[in-house]
Amino acid sequence: MSKSECYLSHNRLNSMHMNQKIINLYDKYTHSQLSRKEFMKRLAILTGSTALALTVLPLLENNYASAAAFESDEITSEEITFPGAEGDMKAVLAKPKGKKNLGSVLVIHENRGLNAHIIDITKRVAAEGFIALGVDALSPFGGTPADEDKGRELIGKLDPEKNLQNYLRGIEFLRKIKGGNGKVGCVGFCWGGGMANKLAVNDPNLQAVVAYYGAQPAAADVPKIKASVMMHYGGLDERINAGIPAYETALKAANIDYKIFIYDGVNHAFNNNTSPTRYNEAAAKLAWQRTIDLFRHKIS
């Protein structure tokens, strides 16, 4: 490729890397059965060539090395197991050092499993003064694989009822954990946001539930919710946002304590700082502060 061709390709890449059609295609790929081969074919069409598609790809995929791992001298973290519905569940447990009578938070990962990003979030929750448990939903398959595409495939193979029961067991584990005050909330992201909503419906003793861009529960199930619920949505996330009106109508009708925040101009997964194209620092910080404020109010 000549210097002029390189220059043109670079400029074209800069103009397209935030192209919403490209982001929407990647979102469809990560949340459907679209194969990687078909995804790359469509990406090449949008970018104009296979070479540019390969250049754009790192801007779309999660890059855990690009985001500094969260560290704090004020917390401890360890890998543990707890009894699930049909065997032990793997998890990361993080706690503030030397503190007792703490509220607990169940952290629910995206549709790729308990990766470095969600482990960081678990530690961040602990640094805010809570006991935090990041559960690996893929424990029945031996745990989260290094290959994210494989993790996404395995998520689709989970038995929905057993998976729900595993998370309910995680909540019960936290209710009885040493150093805890018996109060539990949960926070989930993407696939985990949908699971957080399911837990709100299925555990009447949860105090607080936060769902980041997660699928909404059926309107008929909403009256079962007893927790205070908070939802964070990206304004550009048409796929998930389509379910907001029916959910809000049902929440109002059932007199549920809820808050819905829609962040204009940001995408699905805006909280994920390992996703350079979709991460939005301002929205992520604001949503995080609102989340922690709810937990401090409801489970501390």
Disulfide bonds with the S-S distance in Angstrom:
none
